[in-house]
Structures are given as C-alpha cells and as structure tokens.
Amino acid sequence: MKKVLIIDDAMFMREALKISLRKNGFEVVGEAENGIKGVNLYKALKPDIVTMDINMPEMDGMGALKQIINFDSKAKIIIVSALGQEVQVRRALLNGAKAFIVKPFKEDYVIETLNKVAAL
C-alpha cells in the first residue's frame, strides 16, 4: 500500500483527497495545511507520494516543492491546483513535480495519476 502525504490549506480538499485515496488502496500517512508543516512531515514520514497545493499560507507549494526536492531528489510530488494557476504548475513541473491535477478534480483521474507516479 503506497503512503501518501496531503499538503493543502483547504480542509475540505484534504478530506476529499483522503476519502478518494483510502477508497482506492492508498494509505494517507499525514496531512499539512501549509508548506512548512508539509516539508517537516515529509522528512519525518518519508511518504511514497505527496499531493500538494500551490497557494498556501506561511510557505507556498513552490517553496515546499523546492525544499522537499533538495532533501530528497527522488520525491514523487503531484501538484493539485486550480486551473488559473497553470503557469505556476508548469514551473512546478520544471522544479521537480512529477504531475499536476487541476482542481476541481475527478477521482478516477487522481487515482490514475497517483498510480502512474507511484510506478516511476
């Protein structure tokens, strides 16, 4: 069972992802509402996959992405972000993210994407 860390400032989004992931055989090992907590949880939990929003308080997803990749260059991070942030998502991919999912998301696409990234 693949371990997933969810980093998103919106509790409803974390809950929606958690429900979808658990229903489809993933283990959600942690949640964080900002990039600082997300980076610290990544280091402590060493999950197989991270889902991460871009716009968050304290430290945004771009800052957290860079710190996690610096800590673990093999980190498998999937950006989950709103369509209006496409430019930032592309930048995230250039900085080490493995995929992006546009909000609002479809459960089937989330699971398909996580399975593909898990297989990398």
Residue pairs with C-beta under 8 A, 6 or more apart in sequence:
1 25
1 26
1 27
2 25
2 26
2 27
2 48
2 49
2 114
2 118
3 26
3 27
3 29
3 45
3 46
3 47
3 48
3 49
4 21
4 26
4 27
4 28
4 29
4 47
4 48
4 49
4 50
4 51
4 114
5 28
5 29
5 30
5 31
5 32
5 38
5 41
5 42
5 45
5 47
5 49
5 50
5 51
6 14
6 17
6 18
6 21
6 28
6 30
6 31
6 32
6 50
6 51
7 31
7 32
7 33
7 34
7 35
7 37
7 38
7 41
7 50
7 51
7 52
7 53
7 56
7 61
7 64
8 14
8 17
8 31
8 33
8 51
8 52
8 53
8 56
8 80
9 33
9 34
9 53
9 55
9 56
9 57
10 53
11 33
13 53
13 80
13 103
14 31
14 33
17 28
17 51
17 80
17 110
18 28
18 31
20 107
20 110
20 111
21 28
21 110
21 111
21 114
22 28
24 107
24 111
26 49
26 114
29 45
29 47
30 41
30 44
30 45
30 47
31 41
32 38
32 40
32 41
33 56
33 57
34 56
34 57
34 58
34 59
35 52
35 56
35 58
35 59
35 60
35 61
35 63
35 64
35 67
36 58
36 59
36 64
38 50
38 52
38 59
38 64
38 68
39 59
39 64
39 67
39 68
39 71
42 50
42 68
42 71
42 72
42 75
43 71
46 72
48 76
48 118
49 76
49 77
49 78
49 114
49 117
49 118
50 68
50 75
50 76
50 77
50 78
51 77
51 78
51 79
51 80
51 101
51 114
52 61
52 64
52 65
52 77
52 78
52 79
52 80
52 97
53 61
53 79
53 80
53 81
54 60
54 61
54 62
54 79
54 81
54 85
54 88
54 89
54 92
55 61
55 81
55 82
55 85
56 64
59 67
61 79
61 81
61 92
62 88
62 91
62 92
62 95
65 77
65 79
65 92
65 95
65 96
65 97
66 95
66 96
68 75
68 77
69 75
69 77
69 95
69 96
73 96
75 96
76 98
76 117
76 118
76 120
77 92
77 96
77 97
77 98
78 97
78 98
78 99
78 100
78 101
78 113
78 114
78 117
79 89
79 92
79 93
79 97
79 99
79 100
79 101
80 100
80 101
80 103
80 105
80 110
81 88
81 89
81 100
81 101
81 102
81 103
82 102
82 103
83 102
83 103
89 97
89 100
92 100
93 99
93 100
98 117
98 120
99 113
99 116
99 117
101 109
101 110
101 113
